[in-house]
Amino acid sequence: AIHIGPVIDEIDIDLVKFLRKNSSALITADIQGFVRRAVKGKVLPKKFDFDVLKYVDAVHCSEDDLAGTGIKVGNIAEKCKCIILTNSHKGSLIFLENKSVQVPAFKNKTVDITGAGDTYMAGFIKKFLQSNDVKESGLFGAATASFCVEGLGISGLKDEKHVNGRIKKGETTPSH
């Protein structure tokens, strides 16, 4: 699998096209860096080139990523068959073709949310490659992210045994 995770406009669509042309791997992307740009030290919205969605199998975005862009999930769904929409402690919604799956967030002791979306996607992709099950993959991604936010940097991350333990324990937050 290849996950494309730009932060602020540093990945060009030509790279995404190149990856799709030269790889049969599952390709996922995070919208964040495709919808914002830096200008004189400030992060500003950027017009989104929807063509990037033609070259990926799934796209991740948070409600924060979409805020102020005018982009709606429906706009993305027209171009990409799988959308993973995360919303912090409210959980996530995964849209696959004409179906949606709600995934709860797991209770945690939040210290720092930096990297939560990336960690969610790492867990999601790992489990999806094993199971091909969107709900199971979403739960694994959510549990993985719930550990990420419990520390600074990578200090909160745990191994698969701990992630599966949190899923089994099932302590989730109220959803959307």
Phi, psi and omega in degrees: 000151177233125175247126180259116186232067179292153180257306180218083168059031182261359179241126181272148180302333179297327176294318179296317177299316180299315180298316180296318182294326188253007181217141175262006181293159169297127179242123177240158180218152174257129183291333189320304185283350177270349183243009177218157182217160178256130177225116179050045176081002179248143176269121182236156176296151178231143177299129183275131176270099183299343179300333180302330183291340178292342188251003180238155179272331180210151180230139176250139171208155175255164176299326177296321179300322184276339182303129177080000181264341185081359181277133176249154179304323178301324177297319180289319182299333178294337186245340186227132186282342180228123179236130176248110183252111181259149180217059173051230184289353178273354178097201182219159173239132178245123179254122178233111184053244184258016182240155174230147180233127177267133180236125180285160170270156179262142178300142180202173177253087187295129176246314185206125183272358180303127177088359183299317180294318178296319180291321175304311183295322177300314178294317179301309183297315180305310183289323181295321178295332178277319191247335186059023181248117185293316181296312179300319180293320177296318177297318180294318177297317180295318179293320178299314180295327181296331175282322181306316186285354181275002178211176175271141180059228182265006186296336180274346185296144180231169180278176184301324180300315180293320179298312179297325177297319179293322177297313181298320179297323171072022179276101184247164178269162175301139184269186183319000000 
